[in-house]
């Protein structure tokens, strides 16, 4: 990975970038003005594989932009990523957010999780800093009304509806629900419950765990007694993998269904043979069906290896941010925010344009199933509910 030059935060209060063209703004050796952009995700802990994926996607975009060269306000600029680790913890997220505010970043790409994006978004909003999340899907993130909050991925209102309808229509009407009580897991589960009941299904049991546990035998034993057709889990792969194994261990015949938090290669490793037949959704098109997916995959894998999940969205988020700055001819958030709101850009993942809440316009949800140890596409559904791709 190319070294990204970072300037220490200490002792530089007088040198922080307050606007392109200031004499005291930090510069590269070549004299380019440095524009700092935060990138926040869990870089350590059980979700670090996803966090590094996001960070690598953002970095790859910024490296390409710097290589191309950008001029703002008549000055050549150099974008610099400041990567921070929020450990997927809401309290750490607010600490990191304040750190980036103090460093006077011009924007933030992140956070990865809904549970960290939501509390951090208030801090960014209060200081006028634009935040674009590549992967936070909870409805509450943009429903707060902060004009600085955006996302480039379809939200859980849409994802939950698709999952709940699919469960009832294709898998069985008796559905048990488990979530990890995070903003993402519980929020997605809430939407699935609504869709199950609206589709004529029944939620036979709802249980809760947390995003650190790996022992679900007690919960699953209770659920087994309710004889569900489907067990839906709202949460991440670190819990979803062991849960699938323990369902098999207890002889639960119900089908396992989940969202994008488990639609990963890590889930396949953690679940082992119990992954076979598991169904999960992920916002957006399959990588191979994205307009720029094949080319992105080639570049990314050559540099970083396997794509976990969200790297293309982090890449698009970075390009969208800089495109707005170029349009406004400024890195001042107050000046480029209107350009970002009006942006229409063809990205790797598809068209990037935002609605009044900061949600991506359009979008899609893709359903996958594990066959022979690999995720295979079942079907893609548009955010409006119509099929957007071939069914299998």
Buried (B, 14 or more C-beta within 10 A) or exposed (E): EEEBEEBEBEEEEEBBBEBBBEEEBBBBEEEBBBBBBBBBBBBEBBBBBBBBBBBBBBBBBBBBBBEEEBEBBEBBBBBBBBBBBBBBBBEBBBEBBBBBBEBBBBBBBBBBBBBBBBBBBBBBBEBEBBBBBBBBBBBBBBBEEBEBBBBBBBBBBBBBBBBBBBBBEBBBBBBBBBBBBBBBBBBBBBBBBBBBBEBEBBBBBBBBBEBEBBEBEEBBEEBBEBEBBBBBBBBBBBBBBBBBBBBBEBEBEBBBBBBBBBBBBBBBEBBBEBBBEBBBBBBBBBBEBBBBBEEBBEBBEEEBEEBBBBBBBBBBBBBBBBBBBBBBBBBBBEBBBEBBBEBEBEBBBBEBBBEEBBBBEBBBBBBBBBBEEEBEBBBBBBBEEEEBBEEE
